Amino acid sequence: MFMPTMTIRFFYTYAKPVPDMPLYNDETDGFFENSAFVGDSIMVGFERYCRSMGDGFLSDPVFLAAGSFSLWQAVSPVSESTLHPVYQGEKMLIEDAVEKSGVSKVFICLGGNDLGWKTIDESVDNYNTLIYRIHTKAPKAKIYIIGLTYMYGPSQKTNLNNTNMRTFNGIMYEYCQKYDYLEFINIGDRLIDSDNGLKAEYTSDEYIHVNAAGYDVWVKVLRANANYFMRVEAAALSEGEEQNGQTETKTDSSEDEEEEEKEEEQPEQEEESKDEDSEEENQNSDSGAVQAEPVSMTKQTKKTSERHLHKDVLRIVEQTVLALHHI
């Protein structure tokens, strides 16, 4: 199996717009129905946070998380010594758990436990392998990569530091742009201070882990992105239905034109009554001109509909951008 090695190095502003949203929103939470959240101890903390909010919070997603879990372990075979998450009482590979659970959305936040002892390239390769395996086992599932949340500044280490984490996030953001089944969600930049490190008010251990206030921000970001994705998907669905309707109209018009052509051919074959045939051809020709008009109007209607759709999507993005940095 060939997995491309990515060697991009850059500082990239990949943040999704994040408007200020209520902590609880039933309509938006429906987006997370039939979802799984995959991760390490930071995701374990998010699972505890969600459970503390009561039944139905974020539609009660499946959690496939374990402390100290890493991308390297995620692509390694399951054994007694590995830290693979447990699903339905059994330790298993992430892709197998996703397939067995039947979820339609997979949210993954991994990599923090890799960058301390693996290179960025090795970590990215392992992430790509995990994504490939999940997509192979569950091709209809949408995969959402949650960018790493950063470290409390004074606790940074030689390799595990905010610079490398930001580079890693930027590479994964670019990777997500290549495939329609991938999306990137940027939570980290909503938790940082002026030095681009995790704010003291959001850390539970002055290191890398997030407290309840930090998870409040997680929820706001997730819901803001869910709202955006839902509106874009609705716009795309509307466009598809419009196109299907126009296709059916065009097919009906084409059938009418074929009938007219047959009627025009018959008078040409009957040479004995040329005057009558000529008169009939004129009538058919007039009839054809009348019926050709709706076809032209149908194409115009489709173009107008597409322009309106594009304007709607742009308006959605503009409205979301206006709400940026309200947390």
C-alpha positions in Angstrom: 0.0 0.0 0.0 1.4 3.4 -1.0 0.9 6.3 1.3 2.5 9.6 0.2 5.0 11.3 2.5 4.3 14.9 3.1 7.2 17.3 3.7 5.4 20.7 3.7 6.8 23.3 6.2 4.8 26.5 6.7 2.8 28.6 9.1 -0.8 28.4 7.8 -3.9 30.3 8.9 -6.3 27.4 8.6 -8.9 28.5 11.2 -12.5 27.9 10.5 -14.8 30.9 11.4 -16.2 30.3 14.9 -19.2 32.4 16.0 -20.2 32.6 19.6 -23.0 30.0 20.1 -25.1 28.8 23.0 -23.5 25.9 24.9 -26.6 23.8 24.2 -28.4 23.6 20.8 -30.7 20.7 20.0 -30.9 21.3 16.3 -27.1 21.6 15.8 -26.5 18.6 18.0 -28.4 16.4 15.6 -25.4 16.7 13.3 -23.4 14.5 15.7 -25.9 11.7 15.7 -24.3 8.4 14.7 -20.8 9.8 15.3 -17.6 8.5 16.9 -14.9 10.6 18.6 -11.4 9.1 18.4 -8.4 10.3 20.5 -6.0 10.2 23.4 -6.2 11.5 27.0 -7.5 14.8 25.7 -10.4 13.0 24.1 -10.9 11.0 27.2 -11.3 14.3 29.1 -13.9 15.4 26.5 -15.8 12.2 26.9 -16.0 12.8 30.6 -17.1 16.3 30.0 -19.9 15.2 27.6 -21.1 12.5 30.0 -21.3 15.1 32.8 -23.6 17.2 30.6 -26.3 14.6 30.7 -28.0 12.2 28.2 -28.4 13.5 24.7 -25.5 15.9 24.8 -24.0 16.1 21.3 -26.4 13.2 20.5 -24.5 10.8 22.7 -21.6 9.9 20.3 -19.4 6.8 20.6 -16.0 7.5 22.1 -13.0 5.5 21.0 -10.3 7.0 23.2 -7.6 5.9 25.6 -4.9 7.7 27.6 -1.5 7.9 25.9 -3.0 6.6 22.7 -1.0 7.6 19.6 -1.1 7.5 15.8 1.8 5.0 15.9 -0.3 2.7 18.1 -3.4 3.2 16.0 -1.7 1.7 12.9 0.0 -1.1 14.9 -1.5 -4.5 15.6 -3.6 -5.0 18.7 -1.8 -6.8 21.6 -2.0 -6.9 25.4 0.6 -4.2 25.6 -1.0 -1.7 23.2 -3.4 1.0 24.3 -6.1 0.6 21.6 -9.5 1.8 22.8 -12.1 -0.7 23.9 -15.4 -1.0 22.0 -18.2 -3.2 23.3 -15.8 -4.9 25.8 -13.1 -5.7 23.2 -9.8 -3.9 22.4 -9.7 -3.4 18.6 -8.3 -1.3 15.8 -10.0 2.0 15.2 -11.1 1.1 11.7 -12.6 -2.1 12.9 -14.5 -0.3 15.7 -15.8 2.3 13.2 -17.0 -0.4 10.9 -18.6 -2.4 13.7 -20.3 0.6 15.2 -21.8 1.7 11.8 -21.2 5.4 12.5 -21.5 7.9 9.6 -19.1 10.5 11.0 -15.7 10.1 12.6 -14.0 12.9 14.6 -10.3 12.3 15.2 -7.9 14.2 17.4 -4.5 12.4 17.6 -0.8 13.2 17.2 0.2 14.9 20.5 1.7 11.7 21.9 3.6 11.1 18.6 5.4 14.4 18.2 7.4 13.9 21.3 9.3 11.0 19.9 8.4 10.7 16.2 9.1 13.2 13.4 6.4 15.3 11.9 6.7 13.3 8.7 6.4 9.9 10.4 3.4 11.2 12.4 1.7 12.5 9.2 2.3 9.2 7.4 0.7 7.3 10.3 -2.3 9.7 10.2 -2.7 9.2 6.5 -2.5 5.4 7.0 -5.2 5.5 9.7 -7.5 7.7 7.5 -7.0 5.3 4.6 -7.9 2.3 6.7 -11.0 3.9 8.1 -12.1 5.0 4.7 -11.5 1.5 3.3 -13.6 -0.1 6.0 -16.3 2.6 6.1 -16.3 4.3 2.7 -19.5 6.2 3.4 -18.4 7.7 6.6 -17.2 11.4 6.7 -13.9 11.9 8.6 -13.3 15.1 10.5 -9.7 15.8 11.6 -9.7 17.9 14.8 -6.4 19.9 14.9 -4.2 19.5 17.9 -4.8 21.9 20.8 -1.6 23.5 21.9 0.6 23.4 25.0 0.9 25.7 27.9 3.9 27.8 26.9 6.3 27.2 29.8 5.8 23.4 29.5 7.0 23.0 25.9 9.7 20.4 25.2 12.4 20.0 22.6 10.2 18.2 20.0 6.8 18.4 21.6 6.2 22.1 21.3 3.7 24.5 19.8 5.7 25.3 16.7 5.8 21.6 15.7 2.1 21.1 16.6 1.1 24.1 14.4 3.2 22.7 11.5 1.6 19.3 12.0 -1.9 20.9 12.0 -1.2 22.9 8.9 -0.1 19.8 7.0 -3.2 17.9 8.0 -5.4 20.8 7.0 -3.9 20.8 3.5 -4.3 17.0 3.3 -8.0 17.4 4.2 -8.5 19.7 1.2 -7.6 16.9 -1.2 -10.6 14.5 -0.5 -14.3 15.2 -0.3 -14.7 12.7 2.6 -12.3 14.7 4.8 -12.8 18.0 6.8 -10.6 19.8 9.2 -11.8 21.5 12.4 -9.6 24.0 14.1 -10.1 24.1 17.8 -6.6 24.9 18.9 -6.6 28.6 17.7 -9.6 29.3 19.9 -7.7 28.3 23.1 -4.4 30.2 22.6 -2.9 33.2 24.3 -0.8 36.0 22.7 2.2 33.7 22.5 0.2 31.1 20.6 0.2 28.7 23.5 -2.7 27.2 25.5 -4.2 29.8 27.8 -3.7 29.2 31.5 -7.5 29.5 32.0 -8.0 26.5 29.8 -5.4 24.1 31.1 -6.1 21.6 33.8 -2.4 20.8 34.5 -0.3 23.7 33.1 0.8 21.3 30.4 -1.3 20.0 27.5 -4.6 18.9 29.0 -7.8 20.9 28.9 -10.2 21.8 31.7 -14.0 22.2 31.6 -13.7 25.8 30.4 -11.6 24.6 27.5 -14.1 22.0 26.6 -16.8 24.6 26.6 -14.9 26.2 23.7 -14.5 22.7 22.1 -18.3 22.5 22.0 -18.8 26.0 20.6 -16.3 25.3 17.8 -17.8 21.9 17.0 -21.3 23.3 16.9 -20.3 26.3 14.8 -18.7 23.9 12.3 -21.7 21.6 12.4 -23.9 24.6 11.6 -21.7 25.5 8.7 -21.6 21.9 7.3 -25.3 21.4 7.7 -26.1 24.6 5.7 -23.7 23.8 2.9 -25.0 20.2 2.7 -28.6 21.5 2.5 -27.6 23.9 -0.2 -25.9 21.1 -2.2 -28.9 18.9 -1.7 -31.2 21.6 -3.0 -29.0 22.1 -6.1 -29.1 18.3 -6.7 -32.9 18.2 -6.6 -33.1 21.2 -8.9 -30.8 19.6 -11.4 -32.8 16.3 -11.3 -36.0 18.3 -12.0 -34.4 20.1 -14.9 -33.1 16.8 -16.3 -36.6 15.2 -16.2 -38.0 18.3 -18.0 -35.3 18.1 -20.7 -36.0 14.4 -21.2 -39.7 15.0 -21.7 -39.0 17.7 -24.2 -36.6 15.5 -26.1 -39.2 12.8 -26.4 -41.7 15.4 -27.8 -39.1 16.4 -30.4 -38.5 12.8 -31.5 -42.3 12.4 -32.1 -42.3 15.6 -34.2 -39.4 14.3 -36.3 -41.2 11.1 -37.0 -44.3 13.1 -38.1 -42.1 15.2 -40.4 -40.5 12.1 -42.1 -43.8 10.5 -43.0 -45.0 13.3 -45.4 -41.7 13.2 -47.2 -42.2 9.5 -48.1 -45.7 10.0 -49.6 -44.8 11.8 -52.8 -48.3 11.5 -54.4 -49.8 14.2 -52.1 -47.1 16.8 -52.1 -49.4 19.7 -51.4 -51.0 18.1 -48.4 -47.6 16.9 -47.2 -46.2 20.4 -47.5 -49.1 21.8 -45.5 -48.6 19.1 -42.8 -44.9 19.8 -42.6 -45.6 23.5 -42.0 -48.0 22.6 -39.2 -45.4 20.2 -37.7 -42.7 22.8 -38.0 -44.8 25.4 -36.2 -45.6 22.8 -33.5 -41.8 22.1 -33.1 -41.0 25.8 -32.7 -43.6 26.1 -29.9 -42.3 23.1 -28.1 -38.6 24.0 -28.4 -39.1 27.1 -26.3 -39.5 25.4 -22.9 -36.2 23.5 -23.5 -34.4 26.8 -23.9 -36.1 28.3 -20.9 -35.2 25.2 -18.9 -31.5 25.7 -19.5 -31.8 29.4 -18.5 -33.7 28.4 -15.3 -30.9 26.0 -14.4 -28.2 28.6 -14.8 -30.2 31.1 -12.7 -30.7 28.5 -10.0 -27.0 27.7 -9.9 -26.1 31.4 -9.6 -28.6 31.7 -6.7 -27.1 28.6 -5.0 -23.6 30.0 -5.3 -24.7 33.3 -3.8 -26.4 31.5 -0.9 -23.2 29.6 -0.1 -21.1 32.7 -0.3 -23.6 34.5 2.0 -23.3 31.6 4.5 -19.5 31.9 4.5 -19.7 35.8 4.8 -22.1 35.6 7.8 -19.9 33.1 9.5 -16.8 35.1 8.9 -18.5 38.2 10.4 -18.9 36.3 13.7 -15.2 35.4 13.9 -13.4 35.7 17.2 -16.5 36.2 19.4 -15.4 33.5 21.9 
